[in-house]
């Protein structure tokens, strides 16, 4: 998805955060779920850094969830107020 030289710069965290922020604002959703392959540790870390918690893990997948109130805004994102 991103140039390998650009990985680790927080773009994934911003993408996850912005998607949830806009989804919540537009549709009012309060709870979010995601799943990722067990070997995809960077993806798991991204979701955890946004406030997701691990609900369940099996031999193939991690399942995580988030209540919107626990969404963590990345430090490099300016404060946003939508009217």
C-alpha positions in Angstrom: 0.0 0.0 0.0 2.7 2.5 1.0 6.2 2.8 -0.2 8.3 0.6 2.2 10.5 3.6 3.0 7.4 5.4 4.4 6.4 2.6 6.8 6.5 3.3 10.5 5.7 7.0 10.1 2.1 6.7 11.5 0.2 6.9 8.3 -1.7 3.7 9.1 -2.7 5.0 12.5 -4.0 8.3 10.9 -5.9 6.3 8.3 -7.6 4.1 10.9 -8.3 7.1 13.2 -9.7 9.3 10.4 -11.9 6.5 9.0 -13.4 5.9 12.4 -13.8 9.6 13.2 -15.6 10.3 9.9 -17.7 7.1 10.2 -18.8 8.1 13.7 -19.6 11.6 12.6 -21.5 10.6 9.5 -23.3 7.5 10.8 -23.1 7.8 14.5 -21.6 4.3 15.0 -20.3 3.7 18.6 -18.6 0.3 18.4 -16.1 -1.0 15.8 -14.6 -4.4 15.2 -11.6 -5.5 13.1 -9.7 -8.7 12.5 -6.2 -9.4 11.2 -4.0 -12.3 10.5 -1.9 -13.4 13.5 1.3 -12.7 11.7 0.3 -9.2 10.8 1.7 -7.6 14.0 2.1 -4.1 12.4 -1.6 -4.0 11.7 -2.4 -5.2 15.3 -0.2 -2.5 16.7 -1.8 0.1 14.6 -5.3 -0.8 15.9 -4.1 -1.1 19.5 -2.5 2.3 19.3 -5.9 3.8 18.2 -7.5 2.3 21.4 -8.7 -1.0 20.2 -8.6 -4.0 22.6 -8.0 -7.6 21.8 -11.2 -9.5 22.2 -10.2 -12.9 21.0 -7.2 -14.6 19.4 -7.1 -18.0 17.7 -4.3 -19.8 15.8 -5.0 -17.7 12.7 -6.5 -14.3 13.6 -6.7 -11.5 16.1 -10.2 -10.0 16.7 -10.2 -6.5 18.2 -12.9 -4.0 19.1 -13.3 -0.3 20.1 -15.9 1.8 21.8 -15.8 5.2 20.0 -15.2 7.0 23.3 -11.9 5.2 23.6 -10.6 6.2 20.2 -7.1 7.7 20.6 -6.3 10.7 18.3 -2.7 10.5 16.8 -0.4 13.2 18.1 0.4 14.5 14.6 -3.3 15.2 13.8 -4.6 18.7 14.6 -7.7 19.1 16.8 -10.7 18.8 14.5 -14.2 20.2 15.3 -17.0 19.4 12.9 -20.1 21.7 13.2 
